[in-house]
Amino acid sequence: MSPIQALIFDVFGTVVDWRTSVIGELEQLGGNYKAETVTADWAKFAQEWRSGYMKNTRRIAAGASGPLNVDLMHREILDELLNQPEWSHIGRLWDEKTRQSINLVWHRLNGWPDSVEGLNALKKHTIIATLSNGNRLKAKHAGLPWDMIFSTELFDTFKPNPKAYLEAMRHLSVQPHDCAMVAAHIFDLRAAASLGMRTIYVRRPNEDEDVHNEAIDVKSKAEGGEVDYVVDSFVELAQIIASINE
């Protein structure tokens, strides 16, 4: 197999643990207010916020209109949530300053335990770059050692629009067969594979689920599946890339 010149990474859920990070800040914020907010189901709130983001990015990627700046998108979804009957008691308490602050929680996401170690190991063997639907600023928080940081905002679209992948590869000066997309979401990898990129699926807890909230079972091509490799950590991935590129 030919060497992999570049790895292009999804970020939300693949590199950073958005769920634990967002829930933690929501719980901390809730503790500053009345008891009714302390007992709110912050895990549900975070998931609905995230689901709104996923729905809107997929819709815009397919050609619909909407904000291409993710901070604006997250704020629109946040305000919509806080106007819903289930969350309106929280919305009445959160003023503009509070909403602006919590909206930027998506800039403060912590990496998975293996992220920094694994990425540093991967840098010894190949270029590592992001291709995130999120804002470029998000990559700076967790001390992640990227060679290049691409946000789809730069390309006026969102994944899985083919333009996002093609533009990232163009800026890296690599051909599809010379690089691999790394993601914890099968839709992302299917889009990359359709363009001739190699694909690496990373298993992350509760990150890739079907419409019934059941984990998607992704297999490698060696196991009769659709992706090139399936890994449980970036450390494991670094060992694979080292063997391919040696």
C-alpha positions in Angstrom: 0.0 0.0 0.0 1.3 3.5 -0.9 2.2 5.9 1.9 -0.4 8.3 3.4 0.9 11.8 2.8 -1.8 13.5 4.9 -4.5 12.7 7.4 -7.5 15.0 7.4 -9.5 14.9 10.7 -13.0 15.7 11.6 -12.9 17.4 15.0 -16.3 17.4 16.9 -16.6 14.0 18.4 -13.6 12.5 16.7 -10.8 14.6 18.3 -12.6 16.4 21.0 -15.2 15.1 23.5 -17.9 17.7 22.9 -20.5 15.9 25.1 -18.5 15.9 28.4 -17.2 19.4 27.8 -20.5 21.0 27.0 -22.5 19.2 29.7 -19.8 20.1 32.3 -20.1 23.8 31.5 -23.9 23.7 31.4 -24.0 22.0 34.9 -21.6 24.6 36.2 -23.7 27.4 34.8 -26.9 25.9 36.1 -25.5 25.8 39.6 -25.3 29.6 39.6 -29.1 29.9 39.3 -32.2 28.6 41.0 -32.6 25.0 42.0 -34.9 24.4 39.0 -32.0 24.8 36.6 -29.6 22.7 38.7 -32.0 19.7 38.2 -32.3 20.3 34.4 -31.4 17.4 32.1 -28.3 19.0 30.8 -27.3 15.9 28.8 -30.5 16.1 26.9 -30.1 19.9 26.4 -26.6 19.4 25.0 -27.7 16.6 22.7 -30.6 18.7 21.3 -28.2 21.6 20.7 -25.8 19.3 18.9 -28.5 17.6 16.9 -29.7 21.0 15.7 -26.2 21.8 14.6 -25.9 18.4 12.7 -29.3 18.9 11.1 -28.5 22.5 9.9 -25.0 21.7 8.6 -26.3 18.8 6.6 -29.2 20.9 5.2 -26.9 23.7 4.2 -24.3 21.3 2.7 -27.1 20.0 0.5 -27.7 23.5 -0.9 -30.2 25.1 1.5 -29.7 28.6 2.8 -28.5 29.4 6.4 -25.6 30.7 8.4 -22.1 29.6 7.3 -20.6 30.9 10.6 -21.0 28.2 13.2 -21.1 30.6 16.1 -24.1 32.3 14.6 -25.7 28.9 13.9 -25.1 27.7 17.5 -26.6 30.9 18.8 -29.7 30.6 16.7 -30.2 27.0 17.9 -29.6 28.0 21.5 -32.2 30.7 21.4 -34.7 28.4 19.8 -34.1 25.8 22.5 -34.5 28.3 25.3 -37.9 29.4 23.8 -39.2 25.9 23.9 -41.6 25.0 26.8 -39.2 22.4 28.2 -36.4 24.9 28.5 -38.2 28.2 28.8 -37.6 28.3 32.6 -33.9 28.4 31.9 -34.3 30.9 29.0 -36.0 33.4 31.4 -32.9 33.3 33.6 -30.1 33.6 30.9 -29.5 37.2 29.9 -27.6 38.2 26.8 -24.2 38.1 28.4 -24.8 34.6 29.7 -26.0 33.4 26.4 -23.0 34.9 24.6 -20.7 33.1 27.1 -22.3 29.7 27.0 -22.6 29.8 23.2 -18.8 29.9 23.0 -18.5 26.6 25.0 -18.0 25.1 21.5 -14.6 26.8 21.5 -13.6 25.2 24.8 -13.9 21.5 24.0 -11.4 19.1 25.6 -9.7 16.4 23.6 -10.3 12.7 24.1 -7.6 11.2 26.4 -5.6 9.8 23.5 -5.8 12.9 21.2 -2.7 14.8 22.1 -0.5 11.8 22.4 -1.8 10.2 19.3 -1.6 13.3 17.2 2.0 14.0 18.3 2.9 10.4 17.3 1.2 10.8 13.9 3.0 14.0 13.1 6.2 12.0 13.0 4.9 10.1 9.9 2.5 12.3 8.0 0.8 15.7 7.8 -2.2 16.1 10.1 -4.9 18.7 9.4 -8.4 19.4 10.5 -11.5 19.7 8.3 -14.1 20.7 10.7 -17.6 22.2 10.3 -16.7 24.2 13.4 -15.0 27.5 13.8 -11.2 27.6 13.3 -10.7 28.9 16.9 -12.0 25.7 18.4 -8.8 23.8 17.5 -6.6 26.0 19.8 -8.2 25.1 23.1 -7.1 21.6 23.8 -3.4 21.9 22.8 -3.8 19.9 19.7 -0.6 19.9 17.5 -2.1 20.5 14.0 0.0 21.1 11.0 -2.9 22.8 9.2 -6.3 23.9 10.4 -9.1 24.0 7.9 -12.7 25.0 8.7 -15.4 24.4 6.1 -16.3 28.1 6.7 -13.3 28.9 4.6 -14.9 27.1 1.7 -18.5 28.5 2.1 -20.0 25.1 2.8 -20.2 22.3 5.3 -19.4 18.6 5.1 -20.5 16.3 3.5 -20.5 18.7 0.5 -17.7 17.5 -1.8 -16.3 21.0 -2.1 -15.1 20.9 1.6 -12.9 17.8 1.0 -11.6 18.8 -2.4 -10.6 22.3 -1.2 -8.8 20.9 1.8 -6.8 18.5 -0.4 -6.1 21.3 -2.9 -4.6 23.4 -0.2 -2.5 20.5 1.0 -1.4 19.7 -2.6 -2.3 16.0 -2.2 -4.4 13.7 -4.4 -7.3 11.8 -2.9 -5.5 8.4 -2.9 -2.6 9.9 -1.0 -4.6 11.0 2.0 -7.1 9.7 4.4 -10.2 11.1 6.1 -10.3 10.3 9.8 -13.8 10.6 11.5 -16.1 9.1 14.1 -19.0 9.5 11.7 -19.7 7.2 8.8 -21.5 9.8 6.7 -18.2 11.9 6.7 -16.2 8.9 5.6 -18.7 7.9 2.9 -18.5 11.4 1.4 -14.6 11.3 1.5 -14.6 7.8 -0.1 -16.8 8.9 -2.9 -14.0 11.3 -3.9 -11.3 8.6 -3.8 -9.9 9.3 -0.3 -8.9 6.6 2.0 -11.0 6.3 5.2 -10.3 5.7 8.9 -13.2 5.2 11.3 -12.5 6.0 15.0 -14.8 4.5 17.6 -15.9 7.1 20.1 -18.5 6.5 22.9 -22.1 7.4 21.9 -20.9 9.5 18.9 -22.2 7.6 15.8 -25.7 6.3 16.3 -28.6 5.4 14.0 -32.1 6.7 14.1 -32.9 4.3 16.9 -30.0 5.6 19.0 -28.1 2.4 18.6 -24.3 2.4 17.9 -23.5 2.0 14.2 -21.3 -1.1 13.6 -18.6 0.0 11.2 -16.2 -2.6 9.8 -13.0 -2.4 7.9 -12.6 -3.7 4.3 -10.5 -6.5 5.7 -13.6 -7.5 7.7 -16.0 -7.1 4.8 -16.9 -3.5 5.6 -16.6 -0.2 3.8 -13.7 1.7 5.4 -10.0 1.1 5.2 -9.3 1.0 8.9 -11.2 1.0 12.2 -9.4 2.1 15.3 -10.2 2.8 19.0 -7.6 5.5 19.5 -5.2 7.8 17.7 -2.3 5.9 19.4 -3.5 2.8 17.6 -3.8 4.8 14.3 -0.2 6.1 14.7 1.1 2.5 14.8 -0.8 1.7 11.6 0.4 4.8 9.8 4.0 4.1 10.9 3.8 0.7 9.4 2.3 2.0 6.1 4.8 4.9 5.7 7.9 3.2 6.8 
